[in-house]
Amino acid sequence: MSGSPRLKLLSREQAILEFNRRVLAQAERDDVPLLERLRYVCIVSANLDEFFEVRYADVLEASRTVGTGIDRAYLEDVAQASHQLVEEQYHLFNHVLGPLLRQADIHILNHADRNAPQREWVADFFRRQVRPLLVPIGLDPAHPFPQVANKSLNFIVRLGGRDAFGRDNDIAIVRIPRVLPRVIRLPDAVSGGQQCFVLLSSVIRAHLEELFPGREIEAFSQFRVTRDSDIDVDEDDTTDLRQALRSKMSTRQFGQAVRLEVVRSCPADLCDFLLEQFGLTPQALFKVNGPVNLVRLTQLIDQVDGDALRFFPHEPGWPVGLPREEGVFQHLRHHDVMLHHPFESFDAVVDFLRQAVHDPDVLAIKQTIYRTGSESVLMELLLEALRRGKEVLAVVELKARFDEEANINWAERLEALGAQVVYGIVGLKTHGKMMLVTRREGARLRRYAHLSTGNYNPKTARLYTDVGYLTSNPELTADVDMVFQQLASLTQLKPPRHLLLAPFAMQSQFLRLIERVAEAAQAGKPARIVVKCNSLTDEPLVRALVEAGQAGAEIDLIVRGACILPPGLAGVTDRIRVRSVVGRLLEHTRVLYFRWGPSDFDEALYLSSADWMNRNMTRRIEVAWPVRDPVLRQRAIDECLVPYLHDARDAWVQHSDGRYSRAGTDGPSAQLALMALHQAAV
């Protein structure tokens, strides 16, 4: 195929920013409850933090290397798009959501807005709760610019007059401890029947003079610096990855600066001073019209009274294919079970492990641990399994970004009780989600497996859409066991027969499936591909999809986040359609459907832990598994693909230039339909 190599793919960084525009658009919707609209603004801020901490930091590093294709013009384009998105975010917060909050009698009061009793209360709060924790640093040769932690709140102050020693040093820095709440609710006694809040930055700003008695404050600004937060460990040159990571975690807060945020009123000389201190260029400066960290407004959302201002509560139903009155192992001996979270309860996964822990016939449990959280009922159950004398193998991914500390702590607790704990493979992240239970049944051992597109985290399982799969299929469970054996022993074993395993064969197998569909299209047979994933940025897979489309295959891509494939180009990608669904829940399922003929035997459907990104295909341990049960395969199609292809409420359609437009505003919603379907089954 001649067109694909010349096809210019879309920018990954711009695609990430476009995704955040779609998230921000949720905050503009009148049909979304007010506090949830504010939450979307906070989510965009959190997403942008991670974008700068991780992706943009990598792009800056790549720009210093010849041949990467990333030059100054590219960096400027990404910076300009970032600035525009932040401007849109603050405009929405100040001019749309702010007035709506006030109409709902929810007030964020600046010093000028506060009446005399409120100012008195704030002053008392400052002197009792805040002032004792603040230590202003006046800068001079003996007091250098202090270490400023990643994403911490700080003030820079320009002072008039002379200090206590008669010198005219005029710059001071005030670091704000993270232990202080960023949003404070005023007591009812001074709120006049309304819900009134003050931001910590406003409290400190109103009382800065008290930190510098005898000096005149000429100018000041909040500021916040974002730093490269990747933990760089040379895995080939360390004998204990856990200890190496633990020692490096403390330095994450002080990586290379990549972004500086100040308030819009910050004088130019203070901006230049801060840029120089952090070694940043002017394009890294973001002057914002409001608080420098909108993420912290989640504290306001949590404190506001008013259920009508939030999404209606959704209680997941019990999985339709898993009878509660029957033991899980007895049921799985005859039936595989598909779990669709959060529409169906994650409690079924917890119950699977709980039954395994308490069953005297269960001899061994193996599990991968990626993002379980600092508090985890599943990890506590593994500890209980050890106390009951069962063999436990835990494959702990220590390099799960921002979860390293929690995972290290769980690893140490598991090891202390006798678990076999390994940390995956040097140079690869273990991202596959697997649990394997081995049970004695008469004279034989039977294995039961749980595979998942998402993490073993009950909290996120209520917010992310994912698919879990319970099975006792001997061929599939043997493959799962082989993967655990390989991760633990590092032995070269036979390739799995049914699982697709990255980084070994997953990408090549998907490429072969795409090619098979392309050949069917060329032969005039039905040819169809539907891919649902979070990101599509792997060039070999993208170009294979383009070739299949040019061969005549019909291709639908449901990609929540970044997609670098430009759809709808005449003669090149006009058979490829890309849509993104951004709704109440975070779409996280990875479902991959291929059809290459007219019969039911000419199709395959896989569920996967992997996105179609290069890192997932080449630098991670990932698993994808086929759904061969025709009933479950059809259910996966009916629930995970079809509703999203017809969504006309939360869906966006991608255009060839990388921009998106809404597929509709008042049509069917896949998420709401699935909530209703499984809510009724409670």
N, C-alpha and C positions, 0 to 999 in steps of 0.2 A: 504494500500500500504506500503510495507516494506522498499523500497529503500529510500523514501524521508527523513525520520527522520535521516538517516545516511549520507545523502548528505552534504558535506562540502560546504557552501556557500562562495562566494568570498568576499574579504575585501572591505568594502564601501570606505575607504580612498584611497586604491589603485585604485579603480574604478574611483574615482574623478580625480586622477592624470592621469589615462589612458585617460580620456576624454580630459584633457588639452593637452596631447600628440597629440590627433587627431586635436585639434584646432591649435596647433603649426605646425602640418603637412601642414595646409593650407598656412602657410608662406613659405613652400618649393616648392609650386606649380608654375611652369612656366606659367600656364594659368591664374593665378590670377594677376591682376595689381599690380605694385610694391608698391604703397602706401598702398594698401589693405593688402599686405603681411606684411608690417610693422605694420599695425593695428592689425593683428592677434597676433603678438608678444606682443603688448601692452595689448590685451585682455587676453592673458595667464597671464601676470603680474598682472592684475586686479583680475583675477580669483584666483591666488595663494594668493594674499593679503586677499581675503575673506575666502579662505580655512584656512589660519592660524588664521585669526581673529575670525572665528566662529567654523568651524568643528574641526580643530586641537586643538584649545583651549578646546573644549568639551572633546576630546579624552585625553588630558593631565589630565583634571579633573577626568575623569572616571578611569584613570590608578591608581589614588590614592585610589580607592575603591575596596575592595576585591570582587571577584565574577563577575566582568564585562567582564572578558576574555581579557582585554587589559593589557599587561605586558610590561616590558622594551624591550624585543625582538621585540614585535609588533611595539612599538614606533620607535625603531631603523630602522626597515624595512621601515616604512613610511618616516622617515627622510632621509634615503638613497635614496629612490625613488624620493623624493622632490629635493634633491641635484642634482641627475642625470638630472632631468627635467630642472632645472635652468641652469646647464652646457650646455645642448643642446640648450636652448633658447639663451644664450649669444654667443655661437659658431655660431649659425645661424645669429644673429644680426651682429656680427663682421666680419665674413668670407664670408657670402653670400649676405646679404642685404646691408651691408656697401659698398662693391665694386659696387654693382648694382646702388646704389644711386649716387655714384660718377660718374659712367658712364652716368647717366642721368643729370649730372651737378648739383647735389644736394649734398652739402658738409657740414658735421658737423665738424667744425674745432677745434682741440685742440690748446693749446697755441703754441706748436711747429709748427703747420701747418699754423699759421697765419703770413701774411707778415707784414711789418712795418706799413702801413696805417691801416690795420685791428687791429693790437695790439694797436695802438694809439686810435682808435675808442672804442675798448673794455675797455681800461683804463679810457677813459673819461666817458663811460657808468657806469663803476664801481663806480667812484668817485661821479657822479651825482645821480645815481639811486639806487645803492646798498649799498655803504658804510654807508650812513646816517642811514640805518635801521639795521645795524649789531652792536650787543653789545657782544663782546667776554667776557666770564666768566672765569677768572683764578681761579683754585680750591685751596682752603685752608680751614682750619676749619671755617672761617667766610664766606666762599663762597662754600657751598656744591654743589655736583653734581646737576645740574638744572633738573627741570621737563622737560622731553622730550616727546612731544606729539606723538601719534600714527601716523606712516608713514610719519613723518616730516623729512625734509632734515637737516642734522647737519654735522659739522666737529669736529673732535677731533685733537688736535695739541699737540705735545711734543716740549717744548721750552728749549733752552740752555740759559745760563747766569742767571742773577738775575732780579727780578721784580723791580718796582720803589721804593720798601721799603727795598731792599737789600736782599730779601729772594730768595731761590732757588726752589720755587714751580714750577713744570715743565709741568703741564697739564692744558690745556684750552679747553673750549667747545664753539663753535660758532653755535648758532641756526639760521636757515635761515627762515625768515618770509614767510608764504604761499602767501602773497600778491604779491611777486615777480614772474615774469614769469620764467618758467623753461627752455624755449627755446626762444632764441632771434635771430631774423633775421637781418643780417647785411644789411645796406643800399646798394643800387645798386652802389653807388659811390665808394665803396671799395670792391665790389664783382667781378669785372671783367667780367660781363656778365653771371655769374653763380648765383645760389641760394645758399647763404652761411648762415650757422647758427652756433651759439655757445650755449652751454649749460650753465646755470647759475652756475652749479658746477665748470665748467672749468673757468669761469670768476673769481669766488671767489678764486679758487685754484691758479690762476696766480697772485693774488694780496694779498695773505694771509699776506705777510710781512708788508703790510701797516696797518694791524690790530694790529701788535705787534712791534711797533718801539723800537729799542734798544735791541730786543731779536732775537736770532737765532732760526729758525725753523728747528728742527732736523728730525721730521717725522710728517705726518698728514694723515688723511683719511676721506672721506665722511663716514657717517653711518646713518642708518635708523632702527628704531625698530618697530616691529609689535606687537600690543597688543590685548588681548581679548576684543572684542568690543560688546559683548552682554550686554544689559542693564538689570540688575537684580533688579526687583521690586517684593516685596512680595504683590501680589494682594489681598491675604486674609487679609492683615493687613494694608490696605490703604483705606481711604474714598474717595479719588479723584485721580483716575488713571492718569488723564491728568496732574495734578500738580506734582504727584510723578515722572512721566516720564520726565517732563520738568526739574525738579531739578536734575535728574540723567544724563541727556544728556551731561552735561558739564564734567562729570567724565569719559565718554566713552573714551576720548582721553588719559586717563592715567590708563587704566586697566592693568592687569597682562601681562608682556612682554612674548612673545612666540617665537619670531624670531629676530635675529640681522643680518643686512646686512652691509658689509663693502666692500671696493674695495680690489682687490686681493693683492695689494702692502702693505696693512696695516700691520705694524710690529706686531709680536706675542705679545709683551708686551702690546700694545694698545688694541689688541683683548681681551686679558685676563682681562684687566682693565674694558673694557665695559661689558664683560660677567658677571663679578663680580657685577658691578653696577646694572645690570638688573636682576640678580639672574638666569642666564641662564647656561645651560650645553653646552659643546663644539658642540654637534650635532645641536644646535639651531643657530650656526654661519654659515652664507653664505658669502663666499668671492667671489665676482663677478668680472668679467672681463669687467668692463664698469660702466656706471652710476647706482647708487643703486636703481633707480626707473624708469624702462622702461615705465611705464604707462604714464609718462609725455611726452613721444615722440608723443603722440596724438596732442600736440600743434604744433609740426613740420608738421604733416600730414595736419593740418588745415591751415597752412600758405603757403604750397607749391603751386605754380602755375603749373597746368598741368592736365587737365581733362582726358587725355589718361592714366594717372597713377592711375586712380580710376575706380571703377565699373561704367558701363554705367548707366545712370539715368533710373529709373523705376517709371513710374507714374501709380498708381493703377487705375484700371477701376472702373466704377460705378457698384454696385452689379447687376448681371443679373436678379435677381428675384424681383427687387424693381423699378418699373417704376417711373421715375422722374416726369412725368406729372400728376401722381395721388398722392393725399395726403396719407401719410404713414398710418394713421389710417384707412382710407377707404380701402386701399389695404390689411392691416392685418386682417380686418374683414373676409376676404375670403381666405387668403393665409398666411401660415408661410413663413418666409424668412431666408435663411442661408447666412451668410456673411463670406467670407474666406479672412482674412487679412494676409499679406498686399497686396495680389494679387487684392483684392477688397478694395475700399477705406473705411477707418474708418470714413470718413465724413458722411457716412450713419448713424452711431450711433449718431454723433453730431447732425445731422439733425433730427433724431428721438426725441432727447431731446429738440432741439430748437422748433420744432413744438409743442411739449407738453407745453413748457413754454409760447408760444405765443397763444395757443388755449384757448379761454375763457371757453370752455367746459371741459377742464382738471382741475380737482379739487385737485389732490394730486399726488406727485412724491416721490417715495422711492428709495434709492440707497445705495449700499455698496461702501465704499471708502477704497481701499487698497494702490495702488501706482498710484496716479494721477499726481505727479510731483508738483513742486512749482509754476508753471504757468500752468493753466488748463482751457481750454475753457468750459469744462463740469462743473467745479465747479463755474465758472462765470455764467453759465446758471442757475445753482441751486440758486445762489444769486438773479438773475433776477426773477426767479420764486417766490421767497419770496417777492420781491418788488411788484410783481403783485398779491399778496394775496393768493397764492396757499399754501397748506399744504405740507411741505417737511420734510421727515424723512431721516436722514443720519446716516448710521451705519458706523462709522469711526474706522478703525483698527489702534489704536495708536502704536501698537507694530510691525508694518511693518518695518523690520530691515533697517536702514539707511534712512528711509522716515518718521521717527517719527516727526521731527520738522515740515515738510511740512504738515503732516496730522493734527497736533495740530493747526497749523495756520489756516487751512481751517475750522476745527471744531469751532474755536473761531469766525471766520467771519460768518459762518452759524448761530451759536447761537445768534450772535449780531443782526441778522435780523429776529430772531424768529423761526428758524428751530428746530425741535426736533432732538437732537444729542445724540446718545448712542454709547458706545464703545464696543459693542459685549458682550461676556460672559467672566467672570473672569476665567482665566486659559486656555482659548481657543482663538486662533486667528481666526478672521473672514476673510477667504480667498475666499469664494464664491463670484462670480461676478454677481450681479443682479441689475436690474432696473425695477421698476414697476410704471406704469402710470394708474391712475384711471380717467375715462372720463364719463361725463354725456351724455347719448344718449337717448333723449326722456324721457321716464318715468323710465329708468333703468340706472344702472352704469355698464360700461364695463371696464375690465382691459386689459392692454397691457404690455407685459414683454419683456425685453432684458436679455438674459443669455449669458455668455461668458466664454471661456477657458482662457482668458487673461485679463489684467488690463484695466481700463478706462484711458488710457494714449495715446493720439494721436501720441506722438513722438515715443514711443516704438512700436506702432502699425504699423509703417513703416519698422520696423526691425525684429519683431517677427512674426512667423506664428501663427495665432489663428483663432478660429471659434466663431462667434457670432450667436445668434439665436433670431429672432423677432417673437413673436406669440401673438395671442389673444385667444388661446385655453382656454376655461373657466376652464377646469380641471387643466391644467398646471399653469395658472396664479393664480388659487386659492391656489395651493401648494406654489407658490412664496410668495403670500400674507401671508400665514400661517408662513413661515419662518421669514418674517419681523416681524410679530406679536410676535413670540416667542423670537426673538432677543431683541425686545423692552420691552416686558412685563415680560419676564422670566417665563411665564405661561406654564404649561405642556399641550400641545395641542395634537390632534390626529396626528399620523404620516402622512406625505404627501403620497398621493396615487401614484404619478408618479415620483416625484423627489426622488433621492437617497440622503440622507442627512447624512453627517458625523458631529459629531462622533457617531451618533446613529445607523444607519443601512447600511451605504454605504459599509463598508467592508464586512459585513455578506451577503448583497445582491450580491455583486460581487463573493463572495465565492460560493453562491448558483448557480449563473449562470455558473461558472467554473465547479461545480459538475454536473450540468445538461448536459453540453457538454461531460463530462467524461462518464456519464451514456449512452449517445447516442453512444459514441465511443465503449463502451463495448457491446452495442446491435447491432453493425455493421452498424449504421446509419452515414451519413455525420456528421463530428464533427470538428469544426474549431474555433480557437480563434486568433484574431489579436488585439494586444494592442499597441497603440502609446502613449507614454508619455515621460516626461523628465527624470524621475528616477524610478527605480524599486528596492526598498530596503525593502519592507514590507514582513517579513518572512512568515506570514500566506498565503498571496497571492502567494508568490513565490512557497511555498511548494504545494499549491493547483494546480498551473500550472504544476508542476512536476508530480503530480499524474494524472492529465488529460492527459499529454503526455504519461505516461506509460500505461494509459487505451486505447491509440490509437488515441487521438485527434492530429491534426496537428496544431502547434502553432507558430505564427510569432510575435516577439516582436520588435518594432521599438522604441528604447530607446536612446534618444540623449546623456544623461549623464551617471550616475552611474547605473550599473546593477550588482546585486550580484548573479544572477542565472547563473551557468555555463552550457552553452548549449553543445550539441553534445557528451555527455558522453554515451558510448555504453550501452544500456539496461536501462538507467536512464533518460537521457534528449536528446536522439537522434532524437526525433520528435519535438524538440524545436530549433528554429533558432532566433538569436538575431542580429540585425543590428542597426547601429547608423548613422544618416545623419548629417554631419557637412558641411555646405555650406555658401553661402553669407548671408543667413538669419538665425536667431536663431530659431530652431524648438521648438515650445511651445504648439502646439495643444495636447489635450488629447482626443483620440478617441478610443472607446472600442467596439469591434465587437465579437459577439458570435453566432455560428450556431450549432443546435442540431438536424437537420433533413433535409429532402430533399426539403421541400416547403418553400415559402417565409414567411410563418407564423412561421417557426422554426428558426427565427433569431432575434437578437436584436442589436441595435447600440446605444451607449450612448456617449454624449459629456460631458466633466467634467472639473471643475476647479482644480481637485485634481490629483496630481501625486500618483503613487502607493508606497508611503512611509508611514511608521508607523505614523509619525507626522501628515500627512494629513488625515489618517483614524481615529486617536484617539485623536488628540489634536488641531484640527481645525474645524471650521465651513466650510464645503465644500458642493458643490452641483454637482450632475450629472443628466442629463435629457435625456430621450429617444427621438430619432428621429423616429416618427411613420409614417410620410408622406413618402410613398414609393419612390417618386421622389427625395426628399431631402436626404433620407437615401442612395439611390444609388449614389447621387452626392457626399455625404460625403465619401463613399467607393471609388468612382472613383478619387476624388481629394486628399483625406487625407491619404489613405492607399495604393491603387494599385501603384501609381507612386513611392512611397517610397520603396515598395517591389521590384521594378524593377530598382531602381536607380543604375547606374554603373559608376557614376562620383563623387558623394559626399558621397556615402555610405561606411561604414566599416562593416566588419563581425567579430563578437566576437567569440573567441575560448574558449574552456573549461577551459583554464588556466587564463582567464581574459584578454588576449592580443587580439589585433585587427589587421586585415589586410584589405587593400582596396578591395572593391567589384569590382572595375574597375577604369579606369582613363579617358576613352574617350567614354563611353556609355551615355545613357540618364540621364539627371539630372531632378529630380522631380521639384525642385525649378525653374529652367529655363523654363521648360515646362509650369508650372503654370503661370509664369510671361508672357510668350508669349500668353497663352490662354486668360488671362484677359487684357493684354495690348491691344490686338486686339479689345476688346470690348469697349475701351474708346470712 
